[in-house]
Each structure stands twice: as C-alpha cells, then as structure tokens.
C-alpha cells in the first residue's frame, strides 16, 4: 500500500519491545534499542503525517508499521 511504511531492523540482543524507545523528531523517528551488552540507534525518515500502528519485536527483529 502506498500509505503504509514498514521498517524491519535486526536487534538480536534486545529481549523485549519495552527495551525499544521511539522518539518523534520533526520529520523522522529516532529508534533506540537496549540489549544487555549492546545498544542500537537509528534515525528513520518517516513523515510527520504517518502514525505508528504496530511495534513488534520477534526473535531479534524489530518491526515498525506506520500509516497515514
């Protein structure tokens, strides 16, 4: 779908989606994941009009789904 953005990120040391922080910036999302010995950081270019529909961490892979 053109109105949907799905992002997948590998975070093998992060055990729970509660260990993942999302911070909205002007036209992007800052993603921080915290594992026992590693940390993960990524800036995603996601337009402000898109809202987060789903945040799921499964077997070390974070899936974020955004929609207008």
C-alpha positions, 0 to 999 in steps of 0.5 A: 500500500502506498500509505503504509511504511514498514521498517524491519531492523535486526536487534538480536540482543534486545529481549523485549519491545519495552527495551525499544524507545521511539522518539518523534523528531520533526520529520523522522523517528529516532529508534533506540534499542537496549540489549544487555551488552549492546545498544542500537540507534537509528534515525528513520525518515518517516513523515510527520503525517504517518502514525505508528500502528504496530511495534513488534519485536520477534526473535531479534527483529524489530518491526515498525508499521506506520500509516497515514 
